[in-house]
Amino acid sequence: MKKLKIQDLKEEKIYKFAVNGNLEDLSESIYKIDEEGDLYYKDPCVKDSFFKSNLFYNEVINGCFVEIKREIDWSKVPRGTKVQIRDYEEEEWSNEYFIEYQPLKKEYCFRTSRISDDNYTGFTMELDSDIWEYCRIHPSVQIPDEWYKEVK
């Protein structure tokens, strides 16, 4: 895990805080920074709410932040969202449109289409669809917070 100082934090990411830079003392709270550089925390006891940080200046200077990787909850991604797919890690990503996530399958659980519902009147995406091993949200799509799994 890479130790980050407050000036290294990015708006779209979330972090945990380590007092005195000790990664064994990671906080329970989750932190994020807004476009003005203000620090916010999410109390683990309060669902879906961020509050202005109450970290003291000395704590922030002596501590560090660690980025928490967020996972997409594919059951919340809307049909027709632009995605990128591939079957093997070595392959290049290809652009398609998301149809559904099939969680009961261990492999090839993402159904996508090369066309969107908007492209043809009366033509459903399923008629030109396939299933894939790997899927990610297209970089041009702004991912809303509600598409992510809850961070513990």
DOKEKOL-959279 format. One line per 3 residues: number of its first residue (from 1); for each residue x, y, z of C-alpha. Coordinates in nm, 3 decimals, decimal comma, always signed. Layout:
BEGIN
NUM = X:Y:Z ~ ...
***
This chain:
BEGIN
1 = +0,000:+0,000:+0,000 ~ +0,129:+0,340:-0,097 ~ +0,131:+0,603:+0,177
4 = -0,018:+0,933:+0,060 ~ -0,015:+1,281:+0,211 ~ -0,326:+1,499:+0,203
7 = -0,199:+1,695:-0,101 ~ -0,184:+1,367:-0,299 ~ -0,554:+1,283:-0,256
10 = -0,781:+1,282:-0,563 ~ -1,150:+1,379:-0,568 ~ -1,292:+1,058:-0,711
13 = -1,104:+0,823:-0,475 ~ -1,164:+0,712:-0,116 ~ -0,906:+0,655:+0,158
16 = -0,840:+0,531:+0,509 ~ -0,620:+0,729:+0,748 ~ -0,319:+0,592:+0,936
19 = -0,226:+0,781:+1,253 ~ +0,148:+0,857:+1,269 ~ +0,188:+0,681:+0,932
22 = +0,150:+0,335:+1,089 ~ -0,048:+0,119:+0,844 ~ -0,143:-0,118:+1,127
25 = -0,345:+0,168:+1,280 ~ -0,580:+0,237:+0,988 ~ -0,892:+0,425:+1,090
28 = -1,239:+0,274:+1,066 ~ -1,364:+0,588:+0,891 ~ -1,339:+0,641:+0,517
31 = -1,213:+0,975:+0,384 ~ -1,250:+1,167:+0,062 ~ -1,157:+1,512:-0,061
34 = -1,377:+1,752:-0,256 ~ -1,294:+1,989:-0,542 ~ -1,206:+2,270:-0,297
37 = -0,961:+2,047:-0,109 ~ -1,183:+2,001:+0,197 ~ -1,150:+1,665:+0,371
40 = -1,463:+1,462:+0,457 ~ -1,507:+1,138:+0,649 ~ -1,773:+0,870:+0,659
43 = -1,851:+0,740:+1,003 ~ -1,887:+0,359:+0,992 ~ -2,198:+0,387:+1,212
46 = -2,382:+0,628:+0,979 ~ -2,482:+0,493:+0,637 ~ -2,436:+0,699:+0,316
49 = -2,326:+1,027:+0,480 ~ -1,997:+1,215:+0,470 ~ -1,914:+1,483:+0,728
52 = -1,649:+1,754:+0,730 ~ -1,334:+1,602:+0,876 ~ -1,250:+1,647:+1,240
55 = -0,883:+1,546:+1,205 ~ -0,646:+1,786:+1,376 ~ -0,369:+1,956:+1,180
58 = -0,095:+1,764:+1,366 ~ -0,268:+1,432:+1,294 ~ -0,288:+1,505:+0,922
61 = +0,076:+1,622:+0,903 ~ +0,211:+1,318:+1,092 ~ -0,026:+1,061:+0,943
64 = -0,086:+0,930:+0,594 ~ -0,372:+0,812:+0,377 ~ -0,410:+0,481:+0,192
67 = -0,635:+0,449:-0,113 ~ -0,919:+0,198:-0,082 ~ -1,003:+0,019:-0,405
70 = -1,373:+0,040:-0,481 ~ -1,564:-0,238:-0,653 ~ -1,858:-0,190:-0,886
73 = -2,187:-0,346:-0,778 ~ -2,289:-0,466:-1,123 ~ -2,649:-0,519:-1,013
76 = -2,678:-0,138:-0,993 ~ -2,527:-0,055:-1,335 ~ -2,806:+0,051:-1,575
79 = -2,873:-0,130:-1,901 ~ -2,716:+0,054:-2,194 ~ -2,415:+0,187:-1,998
82 = -2,104:+0,208:-2,213 ~ -1,850:-0,055:-2,100 ~ -1,530:-0,224:-2,214
85 = -1,504:-0,601:-2,237 ~ -1,256:-0,882:-2,303 ~ -1,220:-1,258:-2,245
88 = -0,852:-1,274:-2,147 ~ -0,629:-1,046:-1,942 ~ -0,384:-1,022:-2,235
91 = -0,651:-0,898:-2,480 ~ -0,719:-0,537:-2,571 ~ -1,041:-0,387:-2,432
94 = -1,336:-0,350:-2,674 ~ -1,624:-0,105:-2,643 ~ -1,979:-0,236:-2,598
97 = -2,302:-0,159:-2,409 ~ -2,395:-0,329:-2,083 ~ -2,708:-0,548:-2,079
100 = -2,689:-0,745:-1,756 ~ -2,473:-0,908:-1,493 ~ -2,538:-1,278:-1,429
103 = -2,400:-1,330:-1,074 ~ -2,475:-1,703:-1,056 ~ -2,216:-1,771:-1,324
106 = -1,855:-1,778:-1,202 ~ -1,713:-1,702:-1,547 ~ -1,857:-1,516:-1,843
109 = -2,112:-1,336:-1,633 ~ -2,131:-1,005:-1,827 ~ -2,383:-0,981:-2,115
112 = -2,318:-0,690:-2,351 ~ -2,405:-0,572:-2,701 ~ -2,224:-0,387:-2,977
115 = -2,533:-0,175:-3,034 ~ -2,732:+0,036:-2,791 ~ -3,111:+0,040:-2,758
118 = -3,099:+0,391:-2,906 ~ -2,943:+0,280:-3,237 ~ -3,234:+0,085:-3,388
121 = -3,604:+0,128:-3,331 ~ -3,759:-0,203:-3,230 ~ -3,423:-0,387:-3,234
124 = -3,331:-0,521:-2,892 ~ -2,975:-0,535:-2,767 ~ -3,013:-0,907:-2,685
127 = -3,035:-0,994:-3,058 ~ -2,673:-0,883:-3,100 ~ -2,526:-0,977:-2,762
130 = -2,253:-1,194:-2,617 ~ -2,114:-1,288:-2,276 ~ -1,768:-1,195:-2,147
133 = -1,522:-1,285:-1,874 ~ -1,406:-0,927:-1,796 ~ -1,600:-0,603:-1,799
136 = -1,524:-0,251:-1,679 ~ -1,705:+0,079:-1,703 ~ -1,588:+0,281:-2,005
139 = -1,349:+0,564:-1,905 ~ -1,584:+0,825:-2,056 ~ -1,861:+0,729:-1,809
142 = -1,877:+0,919:-1,479 ~ -1,946:+0,650:-1,216 ~ -2,195:+0,762:-0,952
145 = -2,130:+0,659:-0,591 ~ -2,442:+0,440:-0,584 ~ -2,288:+0,202:-0,842
148 = -2,015:+0,102:-0,594 ~ -2,034:-0,172:-0,335 ~ -2,050:-0,052:+0,023
151 = -1,699:-0,009:+0,166 ~ -1,648:-0,171:+0,503
***
